[in-house]
């Protein structure tokens, strides 16, 4: 009889322990699922917020582009017309002024195009980047190079727009902070992967410490379109930004 009670007690303890383990497992599993759901909701919220910010920014840039084209561009065009009506228009000073006004009109037109999202979508990513480098070369302070490899193909228009804005941010950083004299952009078209690289030959920086708002913005934008953002920089050896975007052609 005592053995029966002992066996029964042992079985009861085993069931209790098993029940406790099962309860803890279920609780842990539910907690894990809850955490995953929270992380997913947070990621979705951040993506939606970033998408909204990008849409607002594009609308703002489009408005600025239109203002440049309609107002400042027209004023400069009128100024050029007035210069043409002056006597002795071939005088060196007047001719030089006309040339400067013509250059300002051309630079503003290029700037307007680089801000206007619809024009960028119409031109495509490759030509838009080429125009951006042309504007930078026009300052005569930098040498630029655009390298293309593979058979070019079109990406989704929204992805091309986001990539172009990343390039603009990267070029802005090169101009303002790098101290470089040369900027190189590489575009690689592979069967299932598009790779975009922006490289300068400037002073570089410690990439483990100096992550500013601009770099975070580029990282977030790349992630928004399913891209992988990689930054390589060493003090005294320049900076390389790489964006890899899987594609289905």
Secondary structure, DSSP 8 states (H G I E B T S, - for coil): -HHHHHHHHHHHHHHHHHHHHHHHHHHHHHHHHHHHHHHHHHHHHHHHHHHHHHHHHHHHHHHHHHHIIIIIHHHHHHHHHHHHHSSSTTSHHHHHHHHHHHHHHHHHHHHHHHH-HHHHHHH-HHHHHHHHHHHHHHTTS-EEEEEEEE------HHHHHHHHHHHHHHHHHIIIII--SEEEEEEEEETTEEEEEEEE-S----TTT---HHHHHHHHHHHHTTEEEEEEE-TTS-EEEEEEEE---
